[in-house]
Amino acid sequence: MSDEFDYLRKLVSQGMLSRRAFLGRVVAVGASAAIAGSLADRAFAQSPVKGGILKAGLRGGASSDSLDPALISNQLPINFCKMWGEFLARMTPNAELENLIAEEFGASDKGRTWTIKIRDGIEFHNGKTVTAEDVAATLRRHNDAKSQSGAYGILKNITGIKADGKEVIVTLATPDVDFPYLMTDYHLVIQPNGGMDNPAAGISAGPYKVTVNEPGIRHGGEKFKNYWQGDILGHADQIEIIVINDATARIAALQSGQVHMIDGIEPKVVDLVKRVPGVTVETATGKSLNVFNMFYDTAPFNDNNMRMALKLAMDREQMVKRILRGYGEIGNDFPINSAYPLFPDDIPQREFDPDQAKHYYKKSGHSGPITLRTSEVAFPGAIDAAQLYQQSCTQAGITIDVKREPNDGYFSEVWNKQPFSLSEWSGRATQDQMYSTAYLSSSEWNDTRFADEKFDKLITAARGEFDQTKRKQMYHDAAMVLHDTGGLIVPFFNQWINAVATDKVGGWVKDPNDDMSNGYALARCWLKA
């Protein structure tokens, strides 16, 4: 009954079912008249309302942000690109692959060749029809090291891309059973001619057309009237994203009605936000992790004794208790949790051990303070997390200098540039995608500079392994390499915590794939009449 109700409610949300027809269908599957009426009230209470200007106050915006999808590196541009961009596919809230511009994916040659059938009738904002040539050009651009694309690491396995009529044929160097899932990467916005002409033009086939682009200040869009899924996404006439990097200022903007939704609620203030009249706190548990990154190839972190000392000096239980306050779970120094299929659940949890940390620190031969860089935009609670870590390191005789960096430019000037800093990852669709994006020695976004031949071989082999038992063992072994020798410290996996003015806004969808309803909040929600 619940599956049937969910299906009928979706039809209602798309304007494809009247109340009378809804009642008839529900009664036909066995509901009483009273229950049918109650279900109808719930379904039609969530019917989208069209029109108005929907606004969000988000963190992470910087003056250096670009509309070029290849260069997106932080949360706010991700949210905006999903408003104007369209993709081959995306992940659904229940972890299934939903085809978008790609009507279907087909594999041959044991996963070495993939054929992507392109859906008919999808239009770009400039009036041109999306073609297989546009898709092929998009993949070619992101597969070019010169593009500096954040998706380069997951596409390096591609050796050939060819448009053939309504299909794109992709040839891989090694088999990849997860290839369709790679196409959900937020960098892979399909653009006219692949963005070869002007990648920062902000033209794609998403629900909104770019009208305002003031990096570090605000971004806006107007409803694209020819959007191919306009009955499902893009209910407001206009959307606006206001850059508000200060956590307190975001809450004030929501409370005053300046914006309708905000991200980055710090766990320590959740209870206070819950008391704001007309506001609902929305949480989602998924694959998101907050990290302490050490450059594997840079002194003093190029010595595994030092890396091990800093890992053992992390009091993860205190981190979860005091920073997350229950809105997350403990981490274990590799970027995978139980939200991923084939999670290696038998790896021993690393514990806080100041005596062993002191032992490894002494073996490293290092002396003097170690600089750890952070910012409010690194992740919610990042300043407090750095200071708490500073305290636990003191118990191991390790001196940490916490350097608070400016919010503006943190992800362009500090993350992946400085040898010890805080950051966050939203997770990826599959283990291979997460590892290939950030931990293969060849990854463009290898933000710990990790390089290990055994690890690389394990990930490459697992990518083409159809036997799930063997594949799980490969991922276990790869996780152990990273756990024991990598430059990654994972204190915890966090929940996404957002706040929405639900007295004014409807349609919020709980989606664990990424922050702000997987970046689609402004397109999924609507202003109530």
Buried (B, 14 or more C-beta within 10 A) or exposed (E): EEEBBEEBBEBBBBEEBEBEEBBEBBBEEEBEEEEBBEBBEEBBEEBBBBEBEBBBBBBBBBEBBBBBBBBBBBBBBBBBBBBBBBBBBBBEBEBEBEBBBBBEBEBEEEBBBBBBBBBEEBBBBEEEEBBBBBBBBBBBBBBBEEBEBBBBBBBBBBEEBEBEEEBBBBBBEEBBBBBBBBBBBBBBBBBBBBBBEEBEBBBBBBBBBBBBBEBBEBBBBBBBEBBBBBEBBBBBBBBBBBBBBBBEBBBBBBBEEBBBBBBBBBBBBBEEBEEBEEBBBBBBBBBBBBBBBBBBBBEBBBBBBBBBBBBBBBBBBBBBBBBBBEBBBBBBBBBBBEBBEBBBEEBEEBEBBBEBBBBBBBBBEBEEEBEBBBBBBBBBBBBBBBBBBBEBBEBBBBEBEBBEBEBBBBBBBBBBEBBBBBBBBBBBBBBBBBBBBBBBEEBBBBBBBBBBEEBBEBBBBBBBBEEEEEBBBBBBBBBBBBBBBBBBBBBBBBBBBBBBBBEBBBBBBEBBBBBBBBBBBBBBBBBBE
